[in-house]
Amino acid sequence: MSLILKNTKYINWETLEFSDTNIKVNEGIDESLAFFDGFDKISISEDDQIIDCQGRFVTKSFAVGHHHAYSALSRGMPAPKNSPHNFLEILQYIWWNLDKSLDKEMIEASALATAIACAKSGSTFVIDHHASPNHVKGSLEIMAKAFDKVGVDHLLCYEISDRDGIAIAEEGLEESEEYLNHHQALVGLHASFTVGDETMKRAVDLMRKKDSGIHIHTAEDFYDQEQCLQKHGKRVVERLNEFGVLESSKSILGHCLHIDNKERDLIRDGKAFVVQNMESNLNNNVGLFNGKNLGDRIMLGTDGMHSDMIRSAQTAFFSGQAKDNIDFVSAYERFRKVHHYLAINGFKGDGENNLVILDYPSPTDFNQNNFLGHFIFGWSSNMVTDVISNGKLIIKDRILQTINEEEVWKFTKEQANRLWKKL
């Protein structure tokens, strides 16, 4: 069975060329599209589903470069018992308290909620960084099954850290290897300041053994640099480089706010990608991102704040006017860079048959020449009406097609209330 999109205004996501066409979308992992003018030029079977896209726009769906699905049940939760005064206390009083409270059902609820939010915002692929220190074993498989139910592809990792003791770090390494034996994935590390040399070495050894990459928060706050200088006599990116993290094009360095010129040179001359998470940085008051001299391997994430990549791109642009070297072109390039990351590294599930249908009734002309101005000032996730993942329609007229959304929300609320009581 195929999907037929007729009367489309198709936007090529790379060239931004607009074309009036019909599209046959073949179902399957990384399957192709067939563009055609008249219906007499293509074979259509009785099983094919036809969607009239008259007045709407079709383009490649989006992808999230760095997410934290485990935070999904935190929305509206009670304030912590102690008010944090700095970044480390934010981690200690809020996020490390939350992740240690997660169990199987809460992990599943978090992943389901995140996958649905991503799909409804137009993203069909998510790179996620998970943590549940008291329920490590099998946690990534729980998440994978939840994402698969919704129809969102994924690249997961477990956040290995020494902060809860060596035994938990060992569980994280074991979970990572077991999951990598059966899935495409990364080796996750929390951050340099919570990962000792032995755990770092073993994680990089696993990365090499499985031909994977390291996914790690990098100099998100200056505390990370202070601790690295005190304990190891070097800066964070220097330490990661010496261990071999930057040798893999699959490695992802999250944030990279508090880095000096030498570290920028190491990143630019290495192979790792940087992921910017502007709203999270603003929320935590840890500083502003600056892409200067980092090269062109910069992509965007949400860091668990939400699942809306259009919003992330616009925030990156607006906040970047103060410090970053970002403009219309580079904002869109960062928005789409995750596709290049997935493609050059051979990850599956982000093929051309992942599409969004957008309802964008603009009061002004919208074309290839002014696309970027509309993207920054006019687009929003509310435009997303239909989402196609691997050729399969998972959102139709803004309604989830793969699972019962009402049942999911009932389940997630039950798990959120359980979590809040534990907190």
KEKEZA-315164 format. One record per residue (C-alpha): residue number from 1; residue in three letters; x, y, z. Coordinates in steps of 0.1 Angstrom, whole numbers, plus 5000, padded with zeros to 4 digits. Layout:
+------+------+------+-------+------+
! resi ! resn ! east ! north !   up !
+------+------+------+-------+------+
!  NUM !  ALA !    X !     Y !    Z !
...
+------+------+------+-------+------+
This chain:
+------+------+------+-------+------+
! resi ! resn ! east ! north !   up !
+------+------+------+-------+------+
!    1 !  MET ! 5000 !  5000 ! 5000 !
!    2 !  SER ! 5011 !  5035 ! 4992 !
!    3 !  LEU ! 5000 !  5070 ! 5001 !
!    4 !  ILE ! 4991 !  5093 ! 4973 !
!    5 !  LEU ! 4994 !  5131 ! 4980 !
!    6 !  LYS ! 4976 !  5150 ! 4953 !
!    7 !  ASN ! 4976 !  5187 ! 4945 !
!    8 !  THR ! 5006 !  5194 ! 4967 !
!    9 !  LYS ! 5028 !  5224 ! 4969 !
!   10 !  TYR ! 5060 !  5205 ! 4976 !
!   11 !  ILE ! 5090 !  5223 ! 4992 !
!   12 !  ASN ! 5124 !  5206 ! 4987 !
!   13 !  TRP ! 5139 !  5207 ! 5022 !
!   14 !  GLU ! 5174 !  5212 ! 5009 !
!   15 !  THR ! 5171 !  5235 ! 4979 !
!   16 !  LEU ! 5138 !  5252 ! 4991 !
!   17 !  GLU ! 5125 !  5249 ! 4956 !
!   18 !  PHE ! 5086 !  5250 ! 4954 !
!   19 !  SER ! 5068 !  5227 ! 4929 !
!   20 !  ASP ! 5032 !  5219 ! 4922 !
!   21 !  THR ! 5031 !  5181 ! 4920 !
!   22 !  ASN ! 5015 !  5149 ! 4931 !
!   23 !  ILE ! 5035 !  5124 ! 4952 !
!   24 !  LYS ! 5034 !  5087 ! 4956 !
!   25 !  VAL ! 5049 !  5078 ! 4990 !
!   26 !  ASN ! 5062 !  5043 ! 4993 !
!   27 !  GLU ! 5059 !  5026 ! 5028 !
!   28 !  GLY ! 5089 !  5011 ! 5045 !
!   29 !  ILE ! 5121 !  5021 ! 5062 !
!   30 !  ASP ! 5139 !  5047 ! 5040 !
!   31 !  GLU ! 5117 !  5041 ! 5010 !
!   32 !  SER ! 5114 !  5066 ! 4982 !
!   33 !  LEU ! 5090 !  5092 ! 4968 !
!   34 !  ALA ! 5077 !  5093 ! 4932 !
!   35 !  PHE ! 5066 !  5127 ! 4918 !
!   36 !  PHE ! 5042 !  5128 ! 4890 !
!   37 !  ASP ! 5020 !  5152 ! 4871 !
!   38 !  GLY ! 4989 !  5133 ! 4858 !
!   39 !  PHE ! 4973 !  5103 ! 4874 !
!   40 !  ASP ! 4975 !  5086 ! 4841 !
!   41 !  LYS ! 5013 !  5084 ! 4846 !
!   42 !  ILE ! 5013 !  5063 ! 4877 !
!   43 !  SER ! 4998 !  5030 ! 4888 !
!   44 !  ILE ! 4974 !  5032 ! 4918 !
!   45 !  SER ! 4959 !  5002 ! 4935 !
!   46 !  GLU ! 4927 !  4999 ! 4954 !
!   47 !  ASP ! 4946 !  4998 ! 4987 !
!   48 !  ASP ! 4964 !  5031 ! 4981 !
!   49 !  GLN ! 4953 !  5060 ! 5003 !
!   50 !  ILE ! 4948 !  5093 ! 4986 !
!   51 !  ILE ! 4951 !  5126 ! 5005 !
!   52 !  ASP ! 4941 !  5159 ! 4988 !
!   53 !  CYS ! 4967 !  5185 ! 4998 !
!   54 !  GLN ! 4951 !  5214 ! 4979 !
!   55 !  GLY ! 4961 !  5247 ! 4995 !
!   56 !  ARG ! 4987 !  5230 ! 5018 !
!   57 !  PHE ! 5024 !  5225 ! 5017 !
!   58 !  VAL ! 5044 !  5193 ! 5019 !
!   59 !  THR ! 5080 !  5189 ! 5030 !
!   60 !  LYS ! 5103 !  5166 ! 5048 !
!   61 !  SER ! 5094 !  5160 ! 5084 !
!   62 !  PHE ! 5116 !  5172 ! 5113 !
!   63 !  ALA ! 5139 !  5155 ! 5138 !
!   64 !  VAL ! 5150 !  5163 ! 5173 !
!   65 !  GLY ! 5188 !  5163 ! 5179 !
!   66 !  HIS ! 5187 !  5160 ! 5217 !
!   67 !  HIS ! 5158 !  5152 ! 5239 !
!   68 !  HIS ! 5151 !  5140 ! 5274 !
!   69 !  ALA ! 5119 !  5119 ! 5273 !
!   70 !  TYR ! 5124 !  5110 ! 5309 !
!   71 !  SER ! 5113 !  5146 ! 5319 !
!   72 !  ALA ! 5079 !  5144 ! 5302 !
!   73 !  LEU ! 5060 !  5138 ! 5334 !
!   74 !  SER ! 5075 !  5169 ! 5351 !
!   75 !  ARG ! 5051 !  5194 ! 5335 !
!   76 !  GLY ! 5032 !  5211 ! 5364 !
!   77 !  MET ! 5049 !  5190 ! 5391 !
!   78 !  PRO ! 5053 !  5205 ! 5426 !
!   79 !  ALA ! 5083 !  5227 ! 5433 !
!   80 !  PRO ! 5113 !  5210 ! 5449 !
!   81 !  LYS ! 5116 !  5211 ! 5487 !
!   82 !  ASN ! 5148 !  5232 ! 5484 !
!   83 !  SER ! 5150 !  5261 ! 5459 !
!   84 !  PRO ! 5180 !  5257 ! 5436 !
!   85 !  HIS ! 5204 !  5287 ! 5434 !
!   86 !  ASN ! 5228 !  5274 ! 5407 !
!   87 !  PHE ! 5229 !  5248 ! 5379 !
!   88 !  LEU ! 5243 !  5220 ! 5401 !
!   89 !  GLU ! 5215 !  5225 ! 5426 !
!   90 !  ILE ! 5190 !  5224 ! 5397 !
!   91 !  LEU ! 5203 !  5190 ! 5388 !
!   92 !  GLN ! 5204 !  5178 ! 5424 !
!   93 !  TYR ! 5171 !  5191 ! 5436 !
!   94 !  ILE ! 5150 !  5185 ! 5405 !
!   95 !  TRP ! 5163 !  5163 ! 5377 !
!   96 !  TRP ! 5185 !  5138 ! 5396 !
!   97 !  ASN ! 5157 !  5135 ! 5422 !
!   98 !  LEU ! 5132 !  5129 ! 5394 !
!   99 !  ASP ! 5152 !  5104 ! 5374 !
!  100 !  LYS ! 5159 !  5082 ! 5405 !
!  101 !  SER ! 5122 !  5080 ! 5410 !
!  102 !  LEU ! 5114 !  5065 ! 5376 !
!  103 !  ASP ! 5102 !  5029 ! 5373 !
!  104 !  LYS ! 5091 !  5008 ! 5343 !
!  105 !  GLU ! 5056 !  5023 ! 5340 !
!  106 !  MET ! 5068 !  5059 ! 5344 !
!  107 !  ILE ! 5095 !  5054 ! 5317 !
!  108 !  GLU ! 5069 !  5040 ! 5293 !
!  109 !  ALA ! 5045 !  5069 ! 5300 !
!  110 !  SER ! 5073 !  5094 ! 5295 !
!  111 !  ALA ! 5083 !  5079 ! 5262 !
!  112 !  LEU ! 5047 !  5076 ! 5249 !
!  113 !  ALA ! 5040 !  5113 ! 5258 !
!  114 !  THR ! 5072 !  5124 ! 5242 !
!  115 !  ALA ! 5067 !  5104 ! 5210 !
!  116 !  ILE ! 5032 !  5118 ! 5206 !
!  117 !  ALA ! 5043 !  5154 ! 5212 !
!  118 !  CYS ! 5071 !  5150 ! 5187 !
!  119 !  ALA ! 5048 !  5135 ! 5161 !
!  120 !  LYS ! 5022 !  5162 ! 5165 !
!  121 !  SER ! 5049 !  5188 ! 5161 !
!  122 !  GLY ! 5061 !  5173 ! 5129 !
!  123 !  SER ! 5091 !  5153 ! 5141 !
!  124 !  THR ! 5094 !  5116 ! 5130 !
!  125 !  PHE ! 5129 !  5110 ! 5144 !
!  126 !  VAL ! 5142 !  5116 ! 5180 !
!  127 !  ILE ! 5177 !  5114 ! 5194 !
!  128 !  ASP ! 5171 !  5109 ! 5231 !
!  129 !  HIS ! 5193 !  5108 ! 5262 !
!  130 !  HIS ! 5177 !  5087 ! 5290 !
!  131 !  ALA ! 5183 !  5084 ! 5327 !
!  132 !  SER ! 5166 !  5062 ! 5354 !
!  133 !  PRO ! 5193 !  5051 ! 5379 !
!  134 !  ASN ! 5170 !  5029 ! 5399 !
!  135 !  HIS ! 5156 !  5012 ! 5368 !
!  136 !  VAL ! 5184 !  5009 ! 5343 !
!  137 !  LYS ! 5181 !  4973 ! 5330 !
!  138 !  GLY ! 5157 !  4972 ! 5300 !
!  139 !  SER ! 5149 !  5009 ! 5302 !
!  140 !  LEU ! 5159 !  5016 ! 5266 !
!  141 !  GLU ! 5138 !  4987 ! 5253 !
!  142 !  ILE ! 5108 !  5001 ! 5271 !
!  143 !  MET ! 5114 !  5035 ! 5254 !
!  144 !  ALA ! 5120 !  5020 ! 5220 !
!  145 !  LYS ! 5087 !  5000 ! 5221 !
!  146 !  ALA ! 5068 !  5032 ! 5231 !
!  147 !  PHE ! 5083 !  5052 ! 5203 !
!  148 !  ASP ! 5076 !  5024 ! 5179 !
!  149 !  LYS ! 5039 !  5022 ! 5189 !
!  150 !  VAL ! 5035 !  5059 ! 5180 !
!  151 !  GLY ! 5055 !  5055 ! 5148 !
!  152 !  VAL ! 5085 !  5077 ! 5156 !
!  153 !  ASP ! 5120 !  5065 ! 5149 !
!  154 !  HIS ! 5147 !  5069 ! 5174 !
!  155 !  LEU ! 5184 !  5069 ! 5184 !
!  156 !  LEU ! 5185 !  5062 ! 5221 !
!  157 !  CYS ! 5212 !  5060 ! 5247 !
!  158 !  TYR ! 5214 !  5055 ! 5285 !
!  159 !  GLU ! 5231 !  5083 ! 5305 !
!  160 !  ILE ! 5260 !  5066 ! 5322 !
!  161 !  SER ! 5273 !  5084 ! 5352 !
!  162 !  ASP ! 5293 !  5078 ! 5384 !
!  163 !  ARG ! 5271 !  5101 ! 5404 !
!  164 !  ASP ! 5250 !  5073 ! 5419 !
!  165 !  GLY ! 5280 !  5050 ! 5425 !
!  166 !  ILE ! 5301 !  5026 ! 5404 !
!  167 !  ALA ! 5274 !  4998 ! 5406 !
!  168 !  ILE ! 5249 !  5020 ! 5388 !
!  169 !  ALA ! 5275 !  5031 ! 5363 !
!  170 !  GLU ! 5282 !  4995 ! 5356 !
!  171 !  GLU ! 5245 !  4989 ! 5350 !
!  172 !  GLY ! 5245 !  5017 ! 5326 !
!  173 !  LEU ! 5274 !  5003 ! 5306 !
!  174 !  GLU ! 5257 !  4969 ! 5305 !
!  175 !  GLU ! 5224 !  4983 ! 5294 !
!  176 !  SER ! 5241 !  5003 ! 5267 !
!  177 !  GLU ! 5259 !  4973 ! 5253 !
!  178 !  GLU ! 5228 !  4950 ! 5255 !
!  179 !  TYR ! 5207 !  4976 ! 5236 !
!  180 !  LEU ! 5234 !  4982 ! 5210 !
!  181 !  ASN ! 5234 !  4945 ! 5203 !
!  182 !  HIS ! 5199 !  4948 ! 5189 !
!  183 !  HIS ! 5194 !  4984 ! 5179 !
!  184 !  GLN ! 5210 !  5015 ! 5164 !
!  185 !  ALA ! 5220 !  5036 ! 5194 !
!  186 !  LEU ! 5247 !  5057 ! 5210 !
!  187 !  VAL ! 5267 !  5054 ! 5242 !
!  188 !  GLY ! 5254 !  5080 ! 5266 !
!  189 !  LEU ! 5274 !  5098 ! 5293 !
!  190 !  HIS ! 5260 !  5125 ! 5316 !
!  191 !  ALA ! 5288 !  5150 ! 5317 !
!  192 !  SER ! 5325 !  5151 ! 5323 !
!  193 !  PHE ! 5321 !  5162 ! 5360 !
!  194 !  THR ! 5301 !  5131 ! 5369 !
!  195 !  VAL ! 5322 !  5106 ! 5349 !
!  196 !  GLY ! 5355 !  5093 ! 5362 !
!  197 !  ASP ! 5384 !  5082 ! 5340 !
!  198 !  GLU ! 5376 !  5045 ! 5342 !
!  199 !  THR ! 5340 !  5049 ! 5333 !
!  200 !  MET ! 5349 !  5073 ! 5305 !
!  201 !  LYS ! 5374 !  5048 ! 5291 !
!  202 !  ARG ! 5350 !  5019 ! 5292 !
!  203 !  ALA ! 5323 !  5040 ! 5275 !
!  204 !  VAL ! 5346 !  5050 ! 5247 !
!  205 !  ASP ! 5358 !  5014 ! 5244 !
!  206 !  LEU ! 5322 !  5004 ! 5240 !
!  207 !  MET ! 5317 !  5031 ! 5214 !
!  208 !  ARG ! 5346 !  5017 ! 5193 !
!  209 !  LYS ! 5335 !  4981 ! 5198 !
!  210 !  LYS ! 5300 !  4989 ! 5185 !
!  211 !  ASP ! 5311 !  5015 ! 5159 !
!  212 !  SER ! 5289 !  5040 ! 5177 !
!  213 !  GLY ! 5293 !  5075 ! 5192 !
!  214 !  ILE ! 5293 !  5092 ! 5226 !
!  215 !  HIS ! 5263 !  5114 ! 5235 !
!  216 !  ILE ! 5273 !  5137 ! 5263 !
!  217 !  HIS ! 5265 !  5171 ! 5279 !
!  218 !  THR ! 5296 !  5193 ! 5273 !
!  219 !  ALA ! 5304 !  5225 ! 5293 !
!  220 !  GLU ! 5267 !  5232 ! 5298 !
!  221 !  ASP ! 5276 !  5252 ! 5329 !
!  222 !  PHE ! 5310 !  5266 ! 5339 !
!  223 !  TYR ! 5309 !  5242 ! 5369 !
!  224 !  ASP ! 5318 !  5214 ! 5344 !
!  225 !  GLN ! 5349 !  5232 ! 5334 !
!  226 !  GLU ! 5359 !  5240 ! 5370 !
!  227 !  GLN ! 5357 !  5204 ! 5380 !
!  228 !  CYS ! 5375 !  5192 ! 5350 !
!  229 !  LEU ! 5404 !  5216 ! 5356 !
!  230 !  GLN ! 5406 !  5207 ! 5393 !
!  231 !  LYS ! 5404 !  5169 ! 5389 !
!  232 !  HIS ! 5421 !  5164 ! 5356 !
!  233 !  GLY ! 5442 !  5195 ! 5349 !
!  234 !  LYS ! 5425 !  5201 ! 5315 !
!  235 !  ARG ! 5394 !  5215 ! 5300 !
!  236 !  VAL ! 5363 !  5194 ! 5292 !
!  237 !  VAL ! 5367 !  5192 ! 5254 !
!  238 !  GLU ! 5404 !  5185 ! 5258 !
!  239 !  ARG ! 5396 !  5156 ! 5281 !
!  240 !  LEU ! 5369 !  5142 ! 5257 !
!  241 !  ASN ! 5393 !  5145 ! 5228 !
!  242 !  GLU ! 5421 !  5127 ! 5246 !
!  243 !  PHE ! 5397 !  5098 ! 5253 !
!  244 !  GLY ! 5387 !  5097 ! 5216 !
!  245 !  VAL ! 5351 !  5110 ! 5218 !
!  246 !  LEU ! 5357 !  5135 ! 5190 !
!  247 !  GLU ! 5370 !  5108 ! 5166 !
!  248 !  SER ! 5335 !  5095 ! 5158 !
!  249 !  SER ! 5311 !  5114 ! 5136 !
!  250 !  LYS ! 5284 !  5097 ! 5155 !
!  251 !  SER ! 5294 !  5115 ! 5188 !
!  252 !  ILE ! 5271 !  5144 ! 5200 !
!  253 !  LEU ! 5283 !  5171 ! 5223 !
!  254 !  GLY ! 5254 !  5188 ! 5240 !
!  255 !  HIS ! 5254 !  5226 ! 5247 !
!  256 !  CYS ! 5291 !  5236 ! 5244 !
!  257 !  LEU ! 5285 !  5269 ! 5261 !
!  258 !  HIS ! 5316 !  5275 ! 5282 !
!  259 !  ILE ! 5344 !  5265 ! 5258 !
!  260 !  ASP ! 5375 !  5284 ! 5249 !
!  261 !  ASN ! 5391 !  5289 ! 5215 !
!  262 !  LYS ! 5413 !  5258 ! 5217 !
!  263 !  GLU ! 5382 !  5237 ! 5225 !
!  264 !  ARG ! 5364 !  5252 ! 5195 !
!  265 !  ASP ! 5394 !  5243 ! 5173 !
!  266 !  LEU ! 5393 !  5207 ! 5186 !
!  267 !  ILE ! 5356 !  5205 ! 5179 !
!  268 !  ARG ! 5358 !  5221 ! 5144 !
!  269 !  ASP ! 5388 !  5199 ! 5134 !
!  270 !  GLY ! 5372 !  5167 ! 5149 !
!  271 !  LYS ! 5342 !  5147 ! 5137 !
!  272 !  ALA ! 5316 !  5151 ! 5165 !
!  273 !  PHE ! 5284 !  5171 ! 5161 !
!  274 !  VAL ! 5273 !  5199 ! 5185 !
!  275 !  VAL ! 5237 !  5202 ! 5195 !
!  276 !  GLN ! 5223 !  5235 ! 5206 !
!  277 !  ASN ! 5195 !  5237 ! 5232 !
!  278 !  MET ! 5187 !  5273 ! 5236 !
!  279 !  GLU ! 5155 !  5273 ! 5256 !
!  280 !  SER ! 5170 !  5250 ! 5282 !
!  281 !  ASN ! 5200 !  5272 ! 5285 !
!  282 !  LEU ! 5179 !  5302 ! 5291 !
!  283 !  ASN ! 5157 !  5284 ! 5316 !
!  284 !  ASN ! 5187 !  5272 ! 5336 !
!  285 !  ASN ! 5205 !  5306 ! 5332 !
!  286 !  VAL ! 5237 !  5289 ! 5322 !
!  287 !  GLY ! 5246 !  5312 ! 5293 !
!  288 !  LEU ! 5241 !  5318 ! 5256 !
!  289 !  PHE ! 5253 !  5296 ! 5227 !
!  290 !  ASN ! 5278 !  5309 ! 5202 !
!  291 !  GLY ! 5286 !  5289 ! 5171 !
!  292 !  LYS ! 5316 !  5309 ! 5161 !
!  293 !  ASN ! 5345 !  5288 ! 5149 !
!  294 !  LEU ! 5327 !  5255 ! 5156 !
!  295 !  GLY ! 5323 !  5246 ! 5120 !
!  296 !  ASP ! 5290 !  5236 ! 5103 !
!  297 !  ARG ! 5282 !  5205 ! 5124 !
!  298 !  ILE ! 5257 !  5222 ! 5146 !
!  299 !  MET ! 5222 !  5208 ! 5150 !
!  300 !  LEU ! 5193 !  5217 ! 5173 !
!  301 !  GLY ! 5176 !  5199 ! 5202 !
!  302 !  THR ! 5150 !  5206 ! 5228 !
!  303 !  ASP ! 5168 !  5191 ! 5259 !
!  304 !  GLY ! 5134 !  5179 ! 5272 !
!  305 !  MET ! 5119 !  5213 ! 5274 !
!  306 !  HIS ! 5093 !  5205 ! 5248 !
!  307 !  SER ! 5092 !  5186 ! 5214 !
!  308 !  ASP ! 5087 !  5215 ! 5190 !
!  309 !  MET ! 5117 !  5219 ! 5166 !
!  310 !  ILE ! 5103 !  5249 ! 5148 !
!  311 !  ARG ! 5101 !  5267 ! 5182 !
!  312 !  SER ! 5137 !  5256 ! 5189 !
!  313 !  ALA ! 5149 !  5271 ! 5157 !
!  314 !  GLN ! 5132 !  5304 ! 5161 !
!  315 !  THR ! 5145 !  5307 ! 5197 !
!  316 !  ALA ! 5180 !  5299 ! 5185 !
!  317 !  PHE ! 5177 !  5327 ! 5160 !
!  318 !  PHE ! 5162 !  5354 ! 5183 !
!  319 !  SER ! 5184 !  5347 ! 5213 !
!  320 !  GLY ! 5214 !  5344 ! 5190 !
!  321 !  GLN ! 5212 !  5380 ! 5179 !
!  322 !  ALA ! 5230 !  5390 ! 5212 !
!  323 !  LYS ! 5261 !  5367 ! 5208 !
!  324 !  ASP ! 5258 !  5340 ! 5182 !
!  325 !  ASN ! 5268 !  5342 ! 5145 !
!  326 !  ILE ! 5234 !  5330 ! 5135 !
!  327 !  ASP ! 5212 !  5344 ! 5106 !
!  328 !  PHE ! 5182 !  5331 ! 5086 !
!  329 !  VAL ! 5203 !  5307 ! 5066 !
!  330 !  SER ! 5222 !  5292 ! 5095 !
!  331 !  ALA ! 5191 !  5289 ! 5117 !
!  332 !  TYR ! 5175 !  5268 ! 5090 !
!  333 !  GLU ! 5207 !  5249 ! 5084 !
!  334 !  ARG ! 5209 !  5240 ! 5121 !
!  335 !  PHE ! 5173 !  5230 ! 5121 !
!  336 !  ARG ! 5180 !  5205 ! 5093 !
!  337 !  LYS ! 5215 !  5195 ! 5102 !
!  338 !  VAL ! 5202 !  5165 ! 5122 !
!  339 !  HIS ! 5192 !  5149 ! 5089 !
!  340 !  HIS ! 5228 !  5151 ! 5076 !
!  341 !  TYR ! 5240 !  5137 ! 5109 !
!  342 !  LEU ! 5217 !  5107 ! 5105 !
!  343 !  ALA ! 5225 !  5102 ! 5068 !
!  344 !  ILE ! 5263 !  5103 ! 5069 !
!  345 !  ASN ! 5263 !  5079 ! 5099 !
!  346 !  GLY ! 5240 !  5054 ! 5082 !
!  347 !  PHE ! 5212 !  5055 ! 5108 !
!  348 !  LYS ! 5179 !  5043 ! 5095 !
!  349 !  GLY ! 5144 !  5058 ! 5097 !
!  350 !  ASP ! 5149 !  5093 ! 5084 !
!  351 !  GLY ! 5144 !  5087 ! 5047 !
!  352 !  GLU ! 5126 !  5108 ! 5021 !
!  353 !  ASN ! 5093 !  5091 ! 5029 !
!  354 !  ASN ! 5090 !  5110 ! 5062 !
!  355 !  LEU ! 5069 !  5140 ! 5054 !
!  356 !  VAL ! 5047 !  5167 ! 5070 !
!  357 !  ILE ! 5017 !  5184 ! 5055 !
!  358 !  LEU ! 5014 !  5220 ! 5066 !
!  359 !  ASP ! 4984 !  5244 ! 5066 !
!  360 !  TYR ! 4999 !  5278 ! 5063 !
!  361 !  PRO ! 4975 !  5305 ! 5050 !
!  362 !  SER ! 4999 !  5334 ! 5047 !
!  363 !  PRO ! 4987 !  5370 ! 5042 !
!  364 !  THR ! 5018 !  5375 ! 5020 !
!  365 !  ASP ! 5035 !  5357 ! 4992 !
!  366 !  PHE ! 5053 !  5326 ! 5002 !
!  367 !  ASN ! 5079 !  5312 ! 4978 !
!  368 !  GLN ! 5115 !  5299 ! 4975 !
!  369 !  ASN ! 5129 !  5334 ! 4976 !
!  370 !  ASN ! 5114 !  5344 ! 5010 !
!  371 !  PHE ! 5110 !  5310 ! 5026 !
!  372 !  LEU ! 5135 !  5317 ! 5054 !
!  373 !  GLY ! 5117 !  5348 ! 5065 !
!  374 !  HIS ! 5084 !  5329 ! 5067 !
!  375 !  PHE ! 5102 !  5301 ! 5086 !
!  376 !  ILE ! 5115 !  5324 ! 5112 !
!  377 !  PHE ! 5086 !  5348 ! 5116 !
!  378 !  GLY ! 5055 !  5328 ! 5104 !
!  379 !  TRP ! 5058 !  5291 ! 5109 !
!  380 !  SER ! 5046 !  5272 ! 5140 !
!  381 !  SER ! 5039 !  5236 ! 5149 !
!  382 !  ASN ! 5002 !  5245 ! 5148 !
!  383 !  MET ! 5005 !  5244 ! 5110 !
!  384 !  VAL ! 5012 !  5206 ! 5111 !
!  385 !  THR ! 4980 !  5188 ! 5100 !
!  386 !  ASP ! 4993 !  5154 ! 5088 !
!  387 !  VAL ! 5026 !  5135 ! 5095 !
!  388 !  ILE ! 5040 !  5106 ! 5075 !
!  389 !  SER ! 5066 !  5084 ! 5091 !
!  390 !  ASN ! 5083 !  5058 ! 5069 !
!  391 !  GLY ! 5055 !  5062 ! 5044 !
!  392 !  LYS ! 5028 !  5055 ! 5070 !
!  393 !  LEU ! 5003 !  5082 ! 5080 !
!  394 !  ILE ! 5006 !  5085 ! 5118 !
!  395 !  ILE ! 4989 !  5119 ! 5122 !
!  396 !  LYS ! 4958 !  5126 ! 5101 !
!  397 !  ASP ! 4939 !  5159 ! 5104 !
!  398 !  ARG ! 4959 !  5165 ! 5137 !
!  399 !  ILE ! 4946 !  5132 ! 5151 !
!  400 !  LEU ! 4970 !  5103 ! 5161 !
!  401 !  GLN ! 4963 !  5072 ! 5140 !
!  402 !  THR ! 4986 !  5046 ! 5156 !
!  403 !  ILE ! 4973 !  5043 ! 5192 !
!  404 !  ASN ! 4945 !  5056 ! 5213 !
!  405 !  GLU ! 4956 !  5090 ! 5225 !
!  406 !  GLU ! 4929 !  5093 ! 5253 !
!  407 !  GLU ! 4940 !  5061 ! 5268 !
!  408 !  VAL ! 4976 !  5072 ! 5267 !
!  409 !  TRP ! 4968 !  5105 ! 5285 !
!  410 !  LYS ! 4949 !  5086 ! 5312 !
!  411 !  PHE ! 4980 !  5063 ! 5317 !
!  412 !  THR ! 5005 !  5092 ! 5317 !
!  413 !  LYS ! 4984 !  5112 ! 5343 !
!  414 !  GLU ! 4983 !  5082 ! 5365 !
!  415 !  GLN ! 5021 !  5077 ! 5363 !
!  416 !  ALA ! 5027 !  5115 ! 5367 !
!  417 !  ASN ! 5007 !  5115 ! 5400 !
!  418 !  ARG ! 5026 !  5084 ! 5412 !
!  419 !  LEU ! 5059 !  5102 ! 5404 !
!  420 !  TRP ! 5049 !  5134 ! 5421 !
!  421 !  LYS ! 5040 !  5116 ! 5453 !
!  422 !  LYS ! 5074 !  5099 ! 5453 !
!  423 !  LEU ! 5091 !  5132 ! 5448 !
+------+------+------+-------+------+
